Structure formats: C-alpha cells, structure tokens
Amino acid sequence: MAFFEQMKAGAKNAGSYALSQAEELQNYRDQYSALSDEALIRKFKSSSGARKVACAALIKERGLHLD
C-alpha cells in the first residue's frame, strides 16, 4: 500500500504545481492586458516562460501577428 500512497502524494503535488502555474499565468495576463499592442509585442519579445506565454495569449486574443 505504500506505493499507492506515494503515487497519491505525487499526483497531489503535481496538481498543486499545475494550479500555481495557472494562477501565475492568469496574473500576468491580467497585468499585461492594459498594455498597448506595441508594448505587448515588445514585452513578448523580451520575456520568457510564463510571461511570454501570457503575452502570446493576449496577442492571439487581439488578433495581432508577430511579423
């Protein structure tokens, strides 16, 4: 039974991590939503990780292109 308890704990930790990442992404999206299109594209080009993903989502949502 110890194996299944460890699997359960691992799944719980993975779920907590995924939730924290989703919250972080939503915080960045909220923060960047007020940026102009040009500022958002500049932020996208200079960011990485969750910040870049948030910018990309907003750029797509606005129908912009990264040419």
Backbone torsions as a table, in degrees:
resi	resn	phi	psi	omega
1	MET	NA	-22.8	-178.5
2	ALA	-61.6	-35.6	179.2
3	PHE	-60.0	-45.9	-178.3
4	PHE	-69.5	-31.9	176.2
5	GLU	-67.0	-38.8	177.2
6	GLN	-67.3	-39.7	177.4
7	MET	-62.6	-41.5	179.5
8	LYS	-63.7	-44.1	179.0
9	ALA	-64.0	-40.5	178.2
10	GLY	-64.0	-41.5	178.7
11	ALA	-65.7	-38.7	178.9
12	LYS	-64.8	-42.1	178.4
13	ASN	-64.8	-40.9	178.6
14	ALA	-63.6	-40.6	178.1
15	GLY	-64.6	-40.9	178.3
16	SER	-64.6	-40.6	179.3
17	TYR	-64.6	-44.5	-179.6
18	ALA	-63.0	-39.7	178.8
19	LEU	-65.1	-42.5	179.5
20	SER	-65.7	-36.5	177.6
21	GLN	-66.7	-39.9	178.8
22	ALA	-65.4	-39.7	178.1
23	GLU	-65.7	-41.2	178.4
24	GLU	-62.0	-45.0	179.3
25	LEU	-61.7	-43.6	179.5
26	GLN	-65.2	-37.2	177.0
27	ASN	-62.0	-43.8	178.0
28	TYR	-65.6	-40.7	178.4
29	ARG	-60.8	-43.7	178.5
30	ASP	-62.6	-42.6	-178.6
31	GLN	-65.6	-42.1	-174.4
32	TYR	-86.9	-10.0	-175.9
33	SER	-64.6	-23.5	-179.7
34	ALA	-84.4	-8.0	-179.1
35	LEU	-70.5	150.0	173.3
36	SER	-68.9	166.4	179.5
37	ASP	-58.7	-44.3	-178.7
38	GLU	-65.2	-43.5	179.2
39	ALA	-65.5	-36.7	179.0
40	LEU	-65.8	-41.6	178.6
41	ILE	-66.4	-40.9	175.8
42	ARG	-61.3	-42.4	179.1
43	LYS	-62.8	-40.9	178.1
44	PHE	-59.4	-45.8	-176.3
45	LYS	-68.5	-24.7	-177.0
46	SER	-103.5	3.5	-175.9
47	SER	-107.8	171.3	173.9
48	SER	-147.8	167.5	176.1
49	GLY	65.0	-138.9	-176.0
50	ALA	-63.0	-33.1	178.6
51	ARG	-63.5	-42.9	179.9
52	LYS	-67.0	-39.5	178.6
53	VAL	-63.6	-42.4	179.0
54	ALA	-63.1	-44.4	177.9
55	CYS	-61.8	-44.6	-179.7
56	ALA	-60.8	-40.7	179.5
57	ALA	-64.3	-42.6	179.2
58	LEU	-68.1	-38.8	178.0
59	ILE	-61.9	-44.7	178.5
60	LYS	-64.4	-42.7	-179.9
61	GLU	-60.3	-35.7	-179.6
62	ARG	-82.6	-7.5	179.1
63	GLY	77.6	22.7	180.0
64	LEU	-86.5	164.1	177.6
65	HIS	-124.9	149.0	-179.5
66	LEU	-99.9	62.4	-179.1
67	ASP	-82.9	NA	NA
